[in-house]
Amino acid sequence: MKGQIRRSDVFYPPILRSSIKRFFKCIVYTGVATNQPAKSLTVVRAAVRLSLDLDFFNGAFVMKILLKWLNDYIETGLSTEGIAETLSDLGFPCEGIDHYDDDVILDVEVTSNRGDCLSYVGIARELAAATGKDLKIPEVKLDESSKDVTEFASIEIVEPDLCGRYTGRIIEGVKVGPSPGWLKDRLEAVGLRSVNNVVDASNYAMMETGQPPHAFDRAKIAEGRIIVRKAVAGERIVSIDGTTCELAPDMLIIADARGPVAIAGIMGGLDTEVGARTATILLEDAYFDPISVRRTSRKLGLPSEAAFRFERIVDIEMVDWASKRTAQLITQVAGGRVAKGVVDIYPKRSAAKEVTLRLSRLGKLLGIEVPAEEVVRILSALSFHTRRKDDSIVCTVPSWRSDIYREIDLIEEVARVHGYHKIPTERKIEIEAVPVDARQKLTESIGTYLNGCGFYETITVGFVDNSVAGLFTDGDVKGHLSVTDVSRKSANLLRETLLGSLLGVLKTNVNAKNLPCRIFEIADTFVPSGKKASLPIEKAKLALVCDGDLRDLRGVIEGLIRSIGRDAQIEFTTAELVWAEAGAEVVVNGGAIGAAGIFSEAARDKFDFKDVTPCGAELEFEELAALQSGALKVKPIPRFPAIQRDLSIVVAEEVRWADAVEAIKSKASGELEDIQFVGIYRGKGIPAGRKSVTLSLRFRDEDGTLTHETVDGFQADIVESLAKSVGAELRTG
């Protein structure tokens, strides 16, 4: 990788990371204070983005918790250290404790699957479950005017798969200005710069609820229309931070009657931002597809606090409540009245998830007995609705817990709240060294051989999308087993072959100009059984893909097979393969163990191979294992020299190498030791429709030294056989 360092490639020790973050915060504050827009703003943007990047630490996000702010939602009665220890026991390690004026800030690490805890309410909810203290959710009451919200705004969701819900509220008569001291102080304490009372109230609501809102200047929204759609090629928008963004057709945007006004879930546009003259606000609260937000944010190089939360899944059921809470905070600090009602577009409302926990499974997995009453208490404290059913507890999952969908998830919830320290440990453990089994030995042997041939091992994901799966199957891809996990909306089919995945790896290397490229993988595949309601047949396979010649690949395969089974008889027989324009079955000792070929034009088009014609092969791993030879058989070095003869024969284009070999063997004497393919020539001197094939013959007599005159006779018989069997002519020129 040139020119950039990915976040995942760098390890920041906690002390260094903390120092770098503080340094960049100084730059941010200094840049704003100097009031030099051009230079300072560039530095500020760079600093904010790097500071945000530094908060992605080992797959987790460090959230700053101001204790006085946290006390608005729960009074634990614990000391600062006690709160830090409790959160750490719950799976939210406290990285540091800093003093800020007369308050204390905890740096709390939140893992990527707990988007619900990227908020003060979420953290307070966890503490309430652990301590038994009451959770205090802010009471929301809006003083609504007689004017209806529909007089001011309309909302249309064109892409319901990318925007599951969108709400709009109108607030009239706001007075934009500086924020009150308490609001400004709290935001700056957690690293958010104060902008104005409306923006600050929105950011405060985001930190409190975990739901990112956005305030538009209603006067700047053409016709009051909000359209959630994909961008059109050529559209652009200048974001609030001054970045000019070139939009692509796969990016979700918020548009009005004229064009884009915001990048969905990431950042609003500069033209519609709230300013000193804003009097009426159109307040957005929504749910956007996490993958869409993440992809767009990365493509545009535009990270934000909002995008980070949407990427980790916000609570779609609480969108309207969060909108009310944001409106309440805005009117509290900026005045104004909220129009009656809300425009709430919710196209696909889904039912609550239910997950069952078996008490017997809980005990077996944890190794301790947790009383059923305690299990129910813990799950209820975490806001799961529970009901007993024999040996099981059926739990209705709260809408904000997108990370809970399996029994093991519930077991983890019980374990972390009950306390990992209650699981007994032994002072001594016994470790039994297990020898490498036959499969591992063969895998290592194959890897060593292929490394010697210039192939590198890769490990790819076991899922492919419909279009890739379709390249390698005759039937409908509906026969493939698929998953319905929301994180895999496209590549969700268990793969039938490894070749599609390896083509993706080859494409990455081609794009990076990393050629020549030879790769292989040993992994399980899942071949549809063809029977209804039956699981696929799981098979381990070895796949090879390269940008070289099929003849080279054939040589690698032959050498590999003979390295496993020295006496194996190998043939490549012509075969029609759905994925290849020229293909062959790999036949060993009379049985087919795989296939090889040059990838078809459809496959090349799918992966956009323009200057490369890749070839590949896939072999059954278990069939290779069955070829393993027993004890080595050693034979002495030949006592007498060999005589080698090269022949160039002209044959018809349709004549196969196997046909020529068969013709040679049919007339060859016992002194013929080996036949080697050398090359093919088409061009000057060779008639159209014919080709010149060069081969090498090696003769040896075990009992004496051969003479050239004797070999001349052997050669004459072979040439005669080639002429009769395949119409070969000896090429002399």
N, C-alpha and C positions, 0 to 999 in steps of 0.2 A: 504494500500500500504506500503510495507516494503522496507527499504534500499534506498529510493530515494524520492525526493520531485519534483513534476512536476511544471513546470513554472507557469501553470494556477492556482496552489494552493497557490501561494505566492503573496502578495501585497507589492510592493516596493513604499513607499512614495517618491515623486520626489527628496527631498533633500538627503535622504538616498541612493537612487538609483544613483544619480549623484556622491556622495562621493565614493560609492563602485566602480563605473566605473573608476573614477580617480585613485583609489588605485590600481586597477588591471592593468591599463595602465602603472603605475609606475613599477609594477612587470614585465610587458612585456618588457618595455624598459631596465630595469635593467638586466633582464635575458639575453637579447641579448648582452648587453655591457660586461657582465662578461665573455663571451666566454667560458662557461663551458657546452659543448653540452649535456651531459647526464642528469645532474640535471636540468640545466636551461631550457632546451627544454621541459622537462616534465612540469615544472611550467608554462612556457610560453603557452603551449598548453591548460592547464587547465584554465589559466587566460583568454586567448583569447576566449575560448568556453563559460566561464561564462560571460565574458564581452558581447559577442554576445547575450547570453540568456537574459541578463539584458536589452538589447535593445528591446526585445519583451515586451512592457509595455501596459497592458490592451488591447491586441489585435493589438497594433500599433507598428511601428518601428521608433526609433528616428534617423533621418538622420542629420548629421552635414553639415551645409552649410557655406562655407567660402565666405564672401561677395565679396572679390576681384575676386575670381573664378567665382562667380555668375554674376559679372559685365561683364564677357566675353560674356554673352548670352543676357543680358538685362540691360539697364540703366534706372532704375525706377524713379530716381530723388527724392526718398524718403529717410528719415533718417532710421537708423537701426531699431528704434522702429516702424517707419511707415511700414517697410517691414514686421516686426514681426506681427503687428496688421493686416495688409492686408492678410497675410497667414492664420492667425487665423480665420479671417472672412470667408475665403474660405474653411475652414474645415481642416486646417493644423496647429493646435495649436503650438505655440512656447514655449517650455519648459524652455528655458534659453538663455541668451546672455552672451558669454564669450569673453574676449579679448585674442588674440593670437599674440604676437609680435606687429606688427603695423596693424593688421587686426582684424576682428570680426567674431566669429563663432556663428551661430544660431542653437540651437537644435530644429529641426522641426519634429513634430510627423506625420507620414504617416500611414494611416489606411491600413489594409491588402488587401482591394479591389482596392487600387490605386498603383499597381506595376509600372505604368508609371511614378510616381513621386518619385521613388527611384533613381533619377538622377537629375543632374543640369539642363539639358534641360527640363525635366518634370516640375520642380519647376519654371523655368523661363517662361515656357509656361502658367502656371497658373497666374503668376504675369502680363504677357502681356495681358491676357484676362481681368484682374481686373483693370489695369491702362491705357490700350489703347496704351502702348508703344510697339515699334517694337521688335520682337523676332529675335535674331541674331544666326542663325544656322551656325556652322562652314562650310566653303566651302571646299569641298574635291576634291583634284586633285592628281592623282598618276602618278609618272614618271615611267611608265612601261618599262621593258626591252623587247627585241625581242623574248625572250624565252617564250614558252607557258606553262601555269600552268599544263597542262595535261602531260607534259614531266616529272613532278615531283610527281604528286599525282593523286590518284583515290579514289572515295568515293562510298560506297554502304550502303544504309539504309535497313536493314533487317526488322526493326520494325517501319514502317511508322506511326503507331498509337501512338508510344511513342516518335518519333522524326519527327516532321512535316517538318523540313527544316534543311539542313546542308550545310555550305559553307566552302570552303578551298582556301586559298591564299598562295602563296610562296613568301618569301622575302629572296633574296640571298645577301651575303656579309655583314651581320650585324657584328658589333663589340660589344660584350657584355662587359659591364663595369658599373661603378657607374653612377647614374642618375645625370643630371644637377640639380643645387640647386633649381630652381623654381619648378621642378617636385617633387623632394624629399620633399620640404617644404609643398607643397599643400597636398600630400598624408598623411604625418605625422600629419598635422593639423586636418585631419578628421579621424585619428585613424588607418591608414594603414601603415605598416612598409615597408620601402624601401628595395628592394631585389637587383635588377639590372635594367638597363635602359629598357630592353625588357619587363620584368615582370611589372615594374612600369608603362610603357606606356599602357600596357594592362589594369591594374587596373584603370589608369586615364580614359581610354576610357569607362570602365564599369561605373565609377562614373558619367561621362559626359552623356552617352547615355542610361544607364540602361540596356544595353545588355552585359552580361558577355562573353568575348572572352577567348580563351586559346591558348597559343603558345607552340607548340611541337618543339623539336630539330629534324628537318627533317632527319638527318643522323641516328637517333635512331628509326625511323619508318620503320619496315621491308617492303621492296618493295614499300614504299611510299603509301601503301594501308590503307585506313581508312574504317573500317567496324563498323557500328552502329548496335549492336545486344544485345540480352540478354546474361547474363553470363551462363556458363556451371557449373554445380555442381562440386565443388572442386577447381574451379579457385580462385586465390587470386591476390591481387595487393598491393604494398606498395605505399601509397599516398605521395604527396609532403611533407606533414608535418611529415612523418615517421611512420604513422599508418599502421599496417598490416591489411588489410581488407579481410575477408573471404566472397567471393561473393556467392549470392544465385541465383537460376535460374530465379527469377522474377526481377532481377536488370538489368537496362540498362547500358551498358558499351560501351566505344570506344575501338576497338581492331585493331591491325594490323595483318599481316600475321602470327605472332607468338602467339599473345595472348593479354590480356587486357593492354591498355596504359593509360586509364583514366576511372573514374566513371562519366557517362554522367551527365552533369549539376552540378556536385558537386566539384570534385577535380581531377587534373591530377596525373599521376603516377610519382614516383621518377626516374624511369629508363629513361624516355623520357623528363625530365624537361630541360629547357634552362640553360646552364652553361657557364663557361668562354670560352670553346672551341667551342661553337655553332657558326656556320657560316651561316646556312640556316634554316629558320623557316617555319614550316607549321602552318598557322594561322587558328584556328577554330572559327567560329561564327555560332550559331545554335539555334533552338527552340526545347526544350524538354518538354514532358508532365509534368505539374505541380504536379499531384498526384504521378507519378512515381518517380520524384525527391524527393519529400517530404518523401515518404515511404522509399526509399533507404537511404536517409540522416539520418532518425530517426533510422533505423535498424542498421546502421553502427556506429551511434553516431558520425557522421562526419558533423557538420554544417559548412557552408562557406558563404561568401558574395554572391558568384555566385548562390549557391543553394537557398538562401533566395529570390533572384530575380526571378529565374526560377519558384519557387513555387508560385509566385504571378503573373505569366504570362507575358512574354516579348512580344514585338511587332514582330510578325513573318514577317510582310511585310518590316520591317526596318532592317532585319538581314544583307542583303548585304551592305546597306549603313553604318551600324555600323562596318562591316568588313573593308570597305574601310577606314573609319575614324581611326580604330585601326592601320591598315597598315601605314597610313600617319604618325601617331604619332610615331610608331616604327622607321620608316626611318628617322624621324626628330631628334630623340635622339640617335639612334644606327647605323645610316647609312644604306647602302644596297639599293637594287632596287627590286621592286615588279615585279614578272613575269606577263606576259600579260594574262589577263582574270581571271576567277574565276571558280572553280568547284562548281556549285550550284545545289544541289539535293532538289527539292521541289515537293514531290509526290502528294499532295492533296491541290492545291490552291483553296481557297474558295472565294465566292463573298462577297463584303462589306455588312455589316448589315444596314438595314433601319428601323428606328423607327419613329412612327408618334406621334406628340404632338397636342392634341386638346386644343385650346385656352380657350374654355369654361371650360374644366376640370382643366386647370391651375388656372383660377380665382376661381373656386369653392373650390379647395384644399388649395390654399394659403390665400383666404379670401381678396385678393386685386386684382385690375386690373393692369396688366402689359401690356402696349401697345404692339401690335404685332410687331411694328418696333424695339422696345427694345428687345423683345424676339429673333428676328432674329439676331440682333446685338450681343447679348450675345452668342448665339449658334455659330455664325460665328466666333466670337473671340476665342471660344474654339475649332475651327477647324472643326466644323460640317458643311457639305455642306447642305444647306437648300433650300427648294422650297415650296411656298405657295400652298395650295390646299383647297379652301373654308375656313372653320373655323380651318383648321389644318395646321401644318408645318411638312413636311416630311423631316427627317434628315438622311443623310448618315453618319454613325458613323466612326470617324477616327480609323485607325487600332490599335492604341495604347490604345484605351479606351475599354478594355475588360469588364469593369464593367457596360457598358451601353447596356441594351437589352430590357428595358420596358419603357413605357410612364412615369411612376413615376420617373425613373432615369433622364429623361430630365427635368422634373419639378423641381427636386432637383438641377440640374445644373443651371437653371434659378434663383431659389431662392437664392442660395448661392452667385452667382455673383451679382445679383440685390441688395442683402443685406437683411439679416434676420431682421435687425433693422428697415426696412421699413414696416414690418408686424405689424399692430397695436396691442397693448395689452391693456387690461382693468385693472384698478386699483383694482377692486374687481371681484371676480369670485364666482359663486354660485355652490355649490355641493349638489346634491340630494342623500340622502342615500336610496338605493334601497334594499328592503328585499331579502333575499335568496330565490330563486325560488325552485320549487318542484324538479327539476332535480339536483340542487346543494345539496339539503337536502338528496336526495336519494344517491347521490355519497358519501357524507360524512358518511351516515349511513352504506353503504356497506363497505367503508374503515375502519370504526370503528370495525365492526363485523369481517372483515377478519384480521385486526391487532390482534384481540383477539385470532384468530386461528393460529397465527404465520406467516401470510402472510404480505409481504411488498410491497408497491406500487412502480411501476417503470414507467418511461416515456421513450418511445423509438421513433425512427425515423419512419415516416409513409411510408418509402420506403423499399422494399426488392429486392434482385436480382433474376434472372430467376430461379436459382437452388432451392432457398428456396420457391419461389412461386409455383414451380412445385410439391413440396411435398404435397400441400394442394388443388390441383385442379385436376379434372378428365380430363379436356380438355387441350387445348393449352394455354400457358401463354400469347399468342399474344392477347387474349381477355382482358388482363389487361391494364388499362390506364397507360401510361408511360410518362416520361419527357425526353427531349433531351438536358437538360442543360449539358454543358461540365464538370461541377463539379460532375455529377452523370453518369459516363459511365457504371458502373456495377449495383449498387443498385438503379435502376431508375423506378421500378414498384410500383404503389400505391397498398398497400397490401389488400388482400381479407380477411385475418384473422390476428389476433394479435399473434397467437401461434408461428409462425416462429420467430418473433422478441423476444418473451419471451424465446424461446429456446436459442437464442444467449446470452441473459442475464444470463440464467442458466449456460451456458457453461463457461462464464467468472468467475462465482462464483465457479464452480467446479474446474477450473484451479487454483483458488486462495485458494482452500481447505476450502471454506466458506460453509460448510454443517452442518446441513440440510439447504436447501434453498427453500423457498416458496415465490412466487412472483405473483402479479396480475397487471392488467392494464385496465383502462376504456378509450377507445378511438374510433374514427371513423374508419370504414373499408370501402372498396370500392369494392363492388361485381359486376363483369361484368354483364351487363343487357342481353347479348346474342344477342342484336340487333346491326346491323351495324350502325356506325356513331352516336351512342347514348352514353351518359355519363353513368358511372357505378352508381349503387344504393348505396347511402351513408347510412351506418348503424352504430349506436353506439353499441359497444359490451363490455362485461366484459369477460376477459380471465384470467385463472388461470393456473399456471404451477408449479410443485413441483417435488422433487426427491423422494417422499414418495410412499405410497401404494395407489392404486386407491380407495380402500374402505375408506381410510381416506379422500380422496378428495370428495368422494360421501357424506360422513357425513358432510363435510364443506358446500357443495352445498345445501344439504337438510336443514341444519340449517340456512343458509343464506336466502333461499327462504321463510322459515317459519318466519324468523325475519321480512320479508317484508309483506308477506301475511299469517297470522296465520292459516287460515283454508285451505290453499292450499293443494291439493292432488298431491303428487309427485310420479312419477314412473321413473325407469330407464329401458328402453326397448332395447334389443339387436339390434344393427344396424351396418351395414358395413360402415366404415368411411375410406376415402382414405388415411388419415394420421395415422390411428391407427391399431395396430394388434389385439386389443380387444376394441370394442367401444360400446357406448350406446347413445340413444337419451334421453335427459332430457325432460320428459313430465310432464306438470303441468296443472291440471284441464282438462285433455284430449287433450291439444295442445302442440306440440313440441316447446320448447323455446331455445334449444341448444343441445350440444353434449359433451360427455366426453369419455376419453379413454386412453389407454397406447400407447405411440408413437411407430410407426412402426420401423422396423429395418433400413429402408431407411433413416428415419429421424435421428435415432441415429447415423448412419454412417456419414451422412452429417455433424453433429455437433461433431463427434468423441467422443460420450459418450461410454466409455468402461466399467466402473464399476457402472454406474448409468442407471436405466431404468425409465426415467421420464414419468409422466402422466400429462394430461392437460384437460381443459374444456373451452368451450366458450359459453356464454349465450347472448341472445338478451337483450340489456339494456332496450329498450322500453317495452318489454314483462314483464320484472321485475317491471318496473314502473307501469304497469297496474295491478299488484298484490297488490298494496298498500291498506291496510285495512282502513276502516273508524274508527269510534270511538271504543275505547277499550271495550271489554266485560269482565267483571270480574265475576268469579264464586268462591264460597266459598271453603275453604280448606276441603278436604274429612273428614267426621266425623268418618269413619270406616277404619280400617287398610286393607292393600292389602296383598295378598298371592302371592309369586313369585315362579315359578317352572322353572327349567332349564332342557331342553331335549337335548340329543345327538342322532341324527338319522343318519343312514347310507343309502346313496342314490347313484344312478349312477352319474358319472361325469357330464353328460349332463344336469342334473336337475338344474334349476336356482333357485335362492333365491325367485324370484317373484312367481314361481310355488308353492313353499312350503308355502309362505304366503297366496296365494289364497286357497290352500287346508285347511289351518288352519281356515281361516275366513269363509269358506263354512259350517263348522260344529261347530264353536265356539258359545258359548252362549253370551248373552248381558253383562255378567260379565267380559268378556275378555277386559281389558283396553289397553294393549300395547303388541307389539311383538318386540323384539330386537334381532338383529344378534350378536352372541358372537364370533364365530370363526370357522375355517375349519381345520381338521386334516387329513393327509394322511400318512400312515406309518404302523408300526407294528400292526397287528391285524385287519387291514382294507384290504379287498380283492382288487386286482388290478382292475382298472376301476371304483372304487367306492370311496366315500369320506365321512367323518364324519362331519356333520354340527351341531354345538351347538347353541341353541337359548334359549331365555328367555321369558317366558309368565307371564304377571302380571294380576291378577284377583282382582276385587273389587266389592262389593255390596253397592250401595248407600243407601240402607234401613236397613242394618244390618251387623253384622260381619259374614264373611264366615267361614265355618268349612273346615278342611282339607278333610274330607270325601266327601263333596260336590265338592270340587275342583278336587278330584280324578276322579269323574265322568266326569267333563268337560275335563280333560286331556285324559281320555280313549277315548272319542269321537274324540278328535283331533288326537290322535295317529292312530286310525282306519281310519280316513279320509286321513291322510298322507300315510298310507300303500296302500290304494286304488288308490289315485290320483297320487302319485309320486313313488310308490314302496318302501317306507321307512321302515326300520327296526329299532326298538329301540335298541340303543347301551347300553349294560349293563356292559361291561367290560372296 
